[in-house]
Amino acid sequence: MTVALEGRDLVSIFDFSDAEIEAVFALADEMSEHTRGKVGLCDGLIMCTLFYEPSTRTRLSFEAAMVRLGGGVLSVADPAQISVAKGETIADTVRIVESYADLIVIRNPLEGSARAAADYASAPVLNAGDGAHEHPTQTLLDLYTLRREKGALRGLSVALVGDLRHGRTVHSLAFGLARFGAKITCVAPEGLEMPGPLLKRLEAQFGCTPAQHRSLDEIVTNRSALKRRAGRQKALAAEVLSLFDAVYVTRVQKERFESQEAYERARSSYAITEEVLARARPDALVMHPLPRVDELSYDVDSDPRATYFRQAAYGLPVRMALLAAVLGRRPARVRPSRAGEYKPRPRREVDFRRLADVRCANPRCVTNHERYLQPQFLFAEYDAKLVTCAYCDQELPAPYAPEAES
Ligand code: NCD
């Protein structure tokens, strides 16, 4: 049993091992006793929330967590109020902020921005959402919700429904679910499917191949797929939702669309209503990271399966646990990793001199906006023939693949 996590960044869900995530959950169980009132664990410490995008739950639950732990909070809820508006970079901003605060929580629309912040700050950096890329602390609370409400993650069947292309919560969550042995089904309208490279990694690294569907109705009529996955001979189409222990719904991410027309086409293309839920299991969970727009009807709120408000509430003990552990005030007890479990490996960097003129092809990557950042590439953990951007995980196109380099 080691005591770890002090001083660590959480930029990607891959930064913590399975055993470390479980240690955070164990601490969150303890913190659940203290979500009202105050425990003095973080007396004298200060957290800065640096948010360049709107937020209700993530920022406020981080701030509530720090206040409940007895610490102080510096809050930037609007980048127009700080020197970012004058053109200050992420690198300079975090180096200033860490002279006032012991830990930084950052949300920024650029993919890889939290990694850039962590590279420049010596204080721990927690990623509260970097564009469409990742949202690892949301994944911690999503997994914690499933574990609290369902007992265990292994063997659970979870449908991810909605804008799986732009939704950062589902990107981190898919990896979290695969790592802990849950089965994933993707339900996304055309154009909003889970990104191909992410699916490739799920399969190559975790042997997870999610079933793919365009809508819940399509599943309803797709009897053969239903039978295969249900392992039953006489599955009835109407029972399709009974396959899922949890249905995780997400909104269409309006702010990440290239055009208003594309957004208009996508919005209202799916919705969970009481009528839809009539086909779900009586003990299924309906989850949503929130905010909701059109995709989750208010008539579901009174259904006992509606879990999203409890899910948001679990954000408090989970973030209290994370803060106390990373700030070294309540050490997490991490058991040794077991064979086959995920644990981060040293990052294998591609020799940069040979890639001197190469930039990441993702226009939303932080390295294409904050030009002082040196593009940096890694050999992919899941495929030694692939090279990916160290900031946003975008795969590098073929001419720069390592075979070409050797
Ligand atoms: C999500 C986010 O910001 O990615 N919200 C959250 O953090 N709870 C989901 C969303 O905005 O749709």
Residues whose N, C-alpha, C, O or C-beta is under 5 A from the ligand:
A	BS01	NCD	R57 T58 G129 R168 T169 R251 P289 L290 P291
